[in-house]
């Protein structure tokens, strides 16, 4: 099975997990989506895909933490921040952290919230390092999964006034393209060291697999995997 097949399988499991967490709930789609997110398991397949890729590239399995205290980092504006995945060295020093987020409804509000959260998590970690709560700044990665549908493909621009001219990049663009740009800029500005953006269509009952794409090359799976390879080579090439 190739890397693309592995990603397809993980994305398909992502949708299956969301469905199972919403089963048996007699309420609106928006509430069901929130239940799936609060359930906290819907991104596990994506997380495990990344963990397996790290191992394939040469990271010891024991260095990858998906639970426990080593992925819970001291904060500055709050006591702690629990990341989704951590990589540690032989001395249990955290060398990499991964944040995974998704969005499949209420795109207008959620796009702003996800962007603010992503920036805030990076800034807080920088301050925790600056204040000595974290000895060395870990390498950071941000992974974002969005539902690819008519609502997320519609124009996300709002006709509202602003004190100054707004960034034309966000004019007449969809939520899919907007959030892909967000992930890209989180990396190019240095808030994160790597990013992966995934747009995926929810499978209908007749489909066996989900479909997915990454509209921007520098936050595609290929680019993300290359960044992982560089991380592993830097820290585990001698193991």
C-alpha positions in Angstrom: 0.0 0.0 0.0 1.4 3.4 -1.0 1.5 6.6 1.0 -1.5 8.0 -0.9 -3.5 4.9 0.0 -2.6 5.2 3.6 -3.8 8.8 3.6 -7.1 7.8 1.9 -7.6 5.1 4.5 -7.0 7.5 7.4 -9.3 10.1 5.9 -12.0 7.4 5.4 -11.6 6.4 9.0 -11.9 10.0 10.0 -15.4 10.1 8.5 -16.4 6.8 10.0 -15.3 8.0 13.5 -17.4 11.2 13.1 -20.4 9.1 12.1 -20.1 6.7 15.0 -19.8 9.5 17.6 -23.0 11.1 16.3 -25.0 7.9 16.1 -28.2 7.7 18.0 -28.4 11.5 18.7 -31.7 13.0 17.9 -30.9 16.6 17.2 -29.7 19.0 14.6 -26.8 18.4 12.2 -24.8 21.3 13.9 -25.3 19.8 17.3 -24.3 16.3 16.0 -21.1 17.8 14.5 -20.3 19.4 17.8 -20.8 16.1 19.6 -18.4 14.4 17.2 -15.8 17.1 17.8 -16.2 17.0 21.6 -15.9 13.2 21.5 -12.3 13.8 20.8 -11.7 10.7 18.7 -12.5 11.8 15.2 -8.9 12.8 14.3 -7.3 9.8 15.8 -6.9 8.1 12.4 -5.1 11.2 11.1 -2.9 11.3 14.2 -2.0 7.6 13.8 -1.2 8.1 10.2 1.4 10.8 11.2 2.7 8.5 13.9 3.2 5.7 11.5 4.9 8.0 9.0 7.3 9.1 11.7 8.1 5.5 12.5 8.5 4.7 8.8 11.0 7.5 8.5 13.1 6.2 11.4 11.5 7.5 14.7 11.5 4.9 17.4 7.9 4.0 18.3 8.7 4.7 22.0 9.5 8.3 21.1 6.0 9.0 19.9 3.5 10.1 22.6 -0.3 10.2 21.9 -1.3 10.2 25.6 0.3 11.1 28.9 2.1 14.0 30.5 4.8 14.5 27.8 2.4 16.0 25.3 1.0 18.4 28.0 3.1 21.5 27.8 3.3 24.3 30.4 1.6 27.5 29.3 2.0 31.2 30.0 -1.5 32.5 29.8 -3.0 29.2 31.2 -1.5 26.4 33.2 -1.0 23.9 30.4 -1.8 23.1 26.7 -2.4 19.5 25.7 -1.2 18.8 22.2 -2.4 15.9 20.1 1.0 14.2 19.5 4.5 14.7 20.8 7.9 13.3 19.8 10.5 13.1 22.5 14.2 12.2 22.6 16.0 9.5 24.6 15.9 11.8 27.7 12.2 12.5 27.3 12.8 16.0 26.1 10.0 17.2 23.8 11.4 17.8 20.3 8.1 18.1 18.3 4.5 18.8 18.9 1.5 18.4 16.6 -1.9 20.1 16.6 -4.8 18.6 14.7 -8.1 20.4 14.0 -11.1 20.0 11.7 -14.1 21.9 10.5 -17.2 20.5 8.9 -20.0 23.0 9.7 -20.6 26.6 10.7 -17.8 27.7 8.5 -18.1 31.4 9.1 -17.6 31.3 12.8 -15.3 28.3 12.9 -12.9 29.7 10.4 -12.2 32.6 12.6 -12.0 30.5 15.8 -9.7 28.0 14.3 -7.3 30.7 13.0 -7.2 32.5 16.4 -6.6 29.2 18.3 -3.8 28.2 16.0 -2.0 31.5 16.4 -2.6 31.6 20.2 -1.2 28.1 20.8 2.0 29.0 19.0 2.4 32.3 20.7 1.7 30.8 24.1 4.4 28.2 23.6 6.9 30.9 22.5 6.2 32.8 25.8 6.5 29.6 27.8 9.9 29.1 26.3 10.9 32.7 26.8 9.9 32.5 30.5 11.8 29.3 31.1 8.8 27.0 31.6 9.8 25.0 28.5 13.6 24.5 28.1 13.8 24.5 24.3 11.1 25.4 21.7 9.9 22.2 20.1 9.3 21.9 16.3 5.6 22.6 15.7 3.2 21.2 13.1 -0.4 22.1 12.4 -2.8 19.8 10.6 -6.2 21.0 9.4 -9.0 18.9 7.9 -12.0 20.6 6.3 -15.2 19.1 4.8 -15.2 19.6 1.0 -18.9 20.5 0.1 -21.0 23.2 -1.4 -21.1 25.2 1.8 -17.3 25.2 2.2 -16.8 26.0 -1.5 -19.1 29.0 -1.5 -17.6 32.6 -1.4 -16.5 33.3 2.2 -16.1 37.0 1.7 -18.5 39.2 3.7 -19.4 42.7 2.6 -18.3 44.6 5.7 -16.5 47.8 6.3 -13.0 47.9 7.8 -10.8 50.7 9.0 -8.3 50.0 6.2 -8.2 48.0 3.0 -8.3 44.2 3.7 -6.0 41.5 2.3 -7.1 40.9 -1.3 -6.1 37.2 -0.9 -9.3 36.6 1.0 -11.6 38.4 -1.5 -13.9 36.2 -3.5 -12.5 33.0 -2.1 -14.0 29.8 -0.6 -13.6 28.6 3.0 -11.5 25.7 1.6 -9.1 28.1 -0.1 -9.2 30.5 2.8 -8.2 27.9 5.4 -5.6 26.5 3.1 -4.1 29.9 3.0 -4.3 30.1 6.8 -2.3 26.9 7.2 0.2 28.1 4.6 0.7 31.4 6.4 1.1 29.8 9.8 4.1 28.1 8.3 5.6 30.9 6.2 5.3 33.3 9.2 7.1 30.9 11.5 4.3 30.2 13.9 4.6 26.6 12.9 7.4 24.7 11.2 5.2 22.5 9.0 1.6 22.2 8.0 -0.8 19.9 6.2 -4.1 20.9 4.9 -6.7 18.4 3.8 -10.1 19.0 2.1 -12.2 15.8 2.1 -15.6 14.9 0.7 -17.8 12.9 3.1 -18.4 9.4 1.5 -22.0 8.5 0.6 -23.2 5.0 1.7 -22.3 3.5 -1.7 -18.7 4.7 -1.5 -16.0 2.6 0.1 -13.4 5.4 0.4 -13.3 9.1 1.1 -11.7 11.5 -1.4 -9.3 14.2 -0.4 -7.1 16.9 -1.8 -4.6 19.6 -0.8 -5.0 22.7 -2.9 -1.6 24.3 -2.0 1.5 22.4 -2.7 3.5 23.6 0.3 0.9 22.3 2.8 0.2 19.1 0.9 0.9 15.6 2.2 4.1 15.4 0.1 5.5 18.6 1.5 4.5 17.6 5.0 6.1 14.2 4.7 9.3 15.9 3.5 9.3 18.1 6.6 8.8 15.0 8.8 11.7 13.4 7.1 13.9 16.4 7.8 12.8 16.4 11.5 13.5 12.6 11.9 16.9 12.9 10.1 17.9 15.8 12.4 17.1 14.0 15.6 17.2 10.2 15.0 19.6 9.7 12.1 22.1 8.0 14.4 19.7 5.7 16.1 
